[in-house]
Amino acid sequence: MTKTILITGATDGIGRATALALAAQGHRMIVHGRSAEKLNALAQEIGGDVTTVQTDMSDLSQVAEMARGLKSSNDRIDVVINNAGVFKVPEPLTRDGLDVRFLVNTYAPALLSDLLLSIMPNDGRLVHLSSAAQAPVDVDAMKGKRRLNDMEAYAQSKLALTMWSQDFAAQHPDGPLSVAVNPGSLLATKMVREGFGTAGNDLNIGVDILSRAALSDEFSDASGRYYDNDSGAFAAPHVDAADADKVAKVVAAIDGQIKGALT
């Protein structure tokens, strides 16, 4: 059955490779990116039924506008792969003092998922890119009250999204499914090259697991869970994700930020 699949951060790395793979299977693709030139090139390579959306995910007002546009032009989106992410950036703080890693890696996917909920079927899927790099979340840092180094911000933002995915699943037991996935450590992406100075591992490792998370029966009862592709199995995320008080504080911080983007 043909699905309508949205992939954020689809013009480079795992997102691009996954978009091409899913399009080759005959699915209708909606691809997001920041660069109009890269989006046009990707759309031409995909061919067929593809839609492009250009948005800066570090600006939540743009994310909200993107969601409104998608809802006006689509009756249904079956799968959202929240792939867009950042690690090292030239200027990590916005004019409002928020860390770009939390904005792109945590707040934007949460906001987009919430806003698209009304056009997602109960058997739809939200696939959130997590990471093996997870660290206890400093809620003050999430709110821009404390500055973090690159790895601290990245690891905390990924655990925060994993916590949010877990909470979303608990709040929506009838669906859509929400699962956090570590696609594999140090894959051959621009982020890995710039952040770690290594060519990285085969991208197809990530493409395979994201495709499975989006479509396969293997993930049909995975809502609220975390899949670690380094071990090739569902696993427990960082121990803080099992602490109800810590999860509640992180989710409250996320909800407060994304609600502020809508006012």
C-alpha positions, 0 to 999 in steps of 0.5 A: 500500500502506498504511503504518504511519508514526510522526511525532515532534513531530507536533502543530505545524509540519512534523510536524503538516502532514506527519501530516495529508498522509500520513493523507489518503493513507490511511496509518495514523498514530502521532503523538507530542507533548508536549501531550495536548490538542494530540494529541487535537485532531490525532487528531480532525482526522485521524480514522480509524486514528490512535494518539497517544503523549505523551512528553517527548523530552528525557527519554530514559527516557520515550523508551525507555518510549515505544518499549517501548509501541509495540513491545507494541502494533504488530507493524510500523512501516514508517516513522519520521519523527524530526521533533521538534526544539528550538532556543531553550528557556527553560532549555537544560540539564537537571538532569544538565547535558546540553543539551536540543538534543542530547537532543531533536535527536540522542539521542532520535531515535537511541534511538527508532530503535534500539529500534524496529528489531526491528519495522521491516521491511528496506524500512522507512525512518528519516527524520531531520530535519537542517538546513542549519545544521550545525557541527563537533560538540564532543563535550565539549558533547554530554556536558555538559562545555561550554555552547553558545549556541543556534545552536551547539547546534542546528547541532551537534546536527543534524550529529551526527544526520546523522553517526549516520544515516550510520553507522546505514546503514553498520551496517545495509546490509540496512535499514531505510533511514536518511536525513537530510533538511534539509526547507528553511530557515526554514519557517513553524514555531513554532521559526522564528518564535520563533528568528528572528522571521520568518513563514517560508516555505511549510510545504508545501515541507517536507511534500512532501520528508518525504512523498517521503523516507518513501514515494517510489522516489526515496529507495529507495537513499538510505540513509546520504545527506543530502538538502538541500531548499534545493538540491532534491538529495542533497548532501554534508553538513558536511565533518566527516561525511566524516571517519571519526575525527570520525564515530566519536567522535560516534557513540560519544558518542551510543551511550554516552548512549543506552545509559546511558538503558537501564540 
